[in-house]
Amino acid sequence: MRSSELLKRYAEGERNFEKVSLWGVNLTRANLKGINLRWADLRGANLRGVNLHAAKLEGAHLAEADLTEGNLSGANLRRANLEGANLTEAQLTGANLQGAMLSQAILNKANLSNTLLDEADLNSAHLWGANLCGSKLIATSLKAANLRGAYLCQAVLNGDLSEANLSGANLSWTVLIGATLCDAILSEAELNSADLTRANLSGAKLRGADLRGADLSSANLSRVNLSEANLSMTKLVGTILNGAIFSGTDLRGTNLTETDLTKVNLHGANLRGVILPDNMASS
């Protein structure tokens, strides 16, 4: 179907275009609010600035489509294919992207606040400066994704973030229980009051990160670089710290009971008011 025919029929009040083929069409700045494009073929389509607010796009094929500055707020994109799509500065507030394929998609500065992204594939996706505050990312894969400077405050995220770049990201009050963050880059990231219980951060880089009041109980911090990080009032009960580096780290008031501090570099760390393990406190 040509874009002109679609726009004509939409203007006449038609909304159901399920399974229609719109491969490569140009619908720049078109108003398609509330349209039904379930399972439609929109591969490589030019949808820059398009209004797809509350649209039905479940299972739609949008690989390599250009949705720059598009409005997809409240849209249903469950199981949609958006691999390699350009969603730079797109509005996706409150959208449903559960199970969507977004590997290598470009979502820089996109607004994904309060979005459902459970079980979505965001491997190697570009999310620089994206807003994901309050979003649900349960069992979501973000392996090697670029989340530099992204906003994830109060999000729920327990999937695979191994090798992801989260430098300078805001993860304050974020729930990361059991998340995989192996070899992730979290330098200068804000993780104050985050829940990282049982998270695997082995090999992660947290230099200069803010972890004040965070819960790292039973987390794996093997080989983690926490130099110059702020961990004051942080819970480290039962945390694995084998080979961790705390050089110049602020650990004031931190609870280190049931924590093995052998093979841990604490050179220059601030240990004022720290609750030490029994075997160290009595020595």
N, C-alpha and C positions, 0 to 999 in steps of 0.2 A: 504493500500500500504506500502511496506517495504521501508526503507530509501535507500537501494541499488538500487531499481528500479527507485525511484524518481531521484537520482543522475545520473543514467545512461541516463535517458530520458532528463534530464536537460542538460547534457553534449552534447547530440545529437542535442540540439537547441530548444527543447520543453519548453514552458514557461507557458502554461495554465494548471493549476492543480486545478481549481475551484471545490469546494465542496469535494475534496478528503479526505479520512480518514487516518490521520497520527497519531492517538492517541498513545502517549508514545514512538514515534520513537526517535532514536539518530541521530541528524544531527550536532553534535559538529563541529564548525569551518567550516561548509560547506559554499560554495559561491553560494548563491541563489539570486543574485542581479537581481531586476526587475521581479521576479517570480510572477505569479498570483495564490494566495492562498485564494481568496475570499470565505468566508463561509466554509473554510476547518476546519477539526477537528484536532487540535494540542494539545489537553489537555494533560498535564503532559509530553510534549515532551522535550527532552534535546536539547536545541538550544544555548548552551553556545558558545559565540564568533561567532555566525553565521552572515553571511553578507546578510542582507535583505534590503539593500539600495534600495529605490524607489519601494519596493515590494507592491503588491496589496493584502492587508489583511483585507479588509472591511468585517465586520461581522464574522471574523475568531474566532474560539473557542480556546483560549490560556490559559485558566484557569490552574493555578498551573504549567505552563511551566517554564523552566529555560532558561532565555534569558540574563544571566549574561554576560556583556561585548559585547553584540550583537550590530550590526550596523543596526539600523532601521531608519536612517536619511532619510527624504523625503518619508517615507512609508505612505501608506494610511491605517489607522487603525480605520476608522470610524465605530462606533458601535461594535467594537471588544470586546470580553470578555477576560479580562486579570486579573480577580479576583484571588488574591493570587499568581500571577506570580512573578518571581524573575527577576527584570530588573536592578540589581545593576550595576552601572557604564556603563549602556547601552547608546548608542548614538541615540538620538531621535530628533536631530536638524531638525526643519522644518517639522516634521511629522504631520499628521492629525489624532488627537485622539478625534474628536468631538463625543460626545455621547458614548464614550468608557466606559466600566465597569472596574474600577481599584481599587475597594475596597479591602483593605488589601494587595495590591500589594507592593512589595519592590522595591523602586526606589532610594535607597541611592546613592548619588553621580552621579546620571544619568544626562545626558545632554539633557534638554528639552527646550533649548533656541529657541525662535521664533516658538514654537509649538502651534498648535490649540487644545485647550482642552475645548472648549465651551460645556456646558451641560454634561461634563464627571462626573462620579461618582468616587471620590477619598477618600471616607469616610474611615477613619482609615488607610489610606495608609502611607507608610514609605518613606519620602522624605528628609531624613537627608542629608544636604550638597548638595542637588540637584540644578542644574542650570535651572531656569525658566525665566531668563531675557528675556524681550520682548515677552513673551508668552501671548496668549489670553485665559483667563479662565472666560468667561462670563457665568453666571448662573451655574458655576461649584460648586459641593459640595465637600468640604474638611473638613467636620465635624470630629473633633477628630484626624485629620491627624498629623503626626509628620514631621514638616518642620523646625526643629531646625537647625540653621546655613545655611538655604537654601538661594539661590540668586533669588530674585524676582524683581530686579530693572527694572523699566520701563514696568513691566507687567500690563495687564488690568485684574482686579480681582474683581468681585462684587457679588460673590456667598456666600455660607454658610461656614464660617470658625470658627463657634462656637466650643469652647473647643480645638481648634487646638494649637499645640505647635510651636510657631514661635520665641522662644527665640534665640537671636543672629542672627536672619535672616536679610538679606539686602532687604529692601522694599523701597529704595530710588527712588523717582520719580514714584512710583507705583500708578496706578489709582485704588482706592478702594471705589469709589462713591457708597453709599448705601449698602456696604458689611456688612454682619453679622459676628461680632467678639466677640459675647457674651462669657464671661469667657475664652477667649483665653489667652495664655501666650505669651507676647511680651517683656519680660524682656531683656534689653540690645539690643533690636532690633533697626536697623537703618531705620527710617521712614522720614528722612529729605526730604522736598519738596514733600512728598506724598499727594495725594488728597483723604482725608477721609470725604469729604462732605456727610452728612446724614448717615454716617456709624453708626452701633450700636455696641458700645464697652462696653456695660454695664457689670460690673464685671470683666473686663479684667485686666491683670497684666502687667503694663508698667514701672515697676521700672527700672530706669537707661536707659530708651529708648531715642534715639535721634530723636526728632520731630521738629528740627529746620526748620522753613519755611513751615511746613506742613499746610494744610487747613483742619480744623476740624469744619468748619461752620455747624451749625445745627446737629452736631453729638451727639450721646447719650453716655456720659461718666459717667453715674451714677455708683457710687461705684468703680470707677477705681482707681487703685493704681499707681500714677505717681511720687512717691517719687524719688528724685534725678534724675529725667528725665530732658532733655533739650528741652524746648518749646520756646526758644527765637525766636521772629519774627513769631510766629505761629498765625494763624487765629482761634479765638474761638468765633466768632460772632454767637450769638443765640445758643451756645452749651449747652446741658443739663449736669450740673455738680453736681447734687444732690448726696452728700455723697462722692465726689471725694477727694482723698488725694494728696496734692501738697507739702508735707513736704520736704523742701530742694530742691525744683524744681526751675530751671532757667526759669523765665517767662519774661525776659527782652524784652521790645518792643512788647509784645504780645497785640493783639487787643481783649479786653474783653467786648466791647460794646454789649448791648442787651443780656448780660449773667447774669444769676442769681447766685451770689456767696454766698448766704445764705447756711448754712450747708456744706460749703466747707472748708477743712483743708488747710490753707495757711501758717502754722507754718514754719518759716525759709525760706520761698520762696523768691527768688530775684524778686522784682516787679519794678525794675528800668525802667522808661520809658514806663510802662504799660498803655494802654488806658483803663481806668476803666469805668464801667457803670455810667450813669448820676447820679443815686441815691447815688453812693459811691464817685464819683469825687467831688460832691458838699457838701459832709458831712465833 
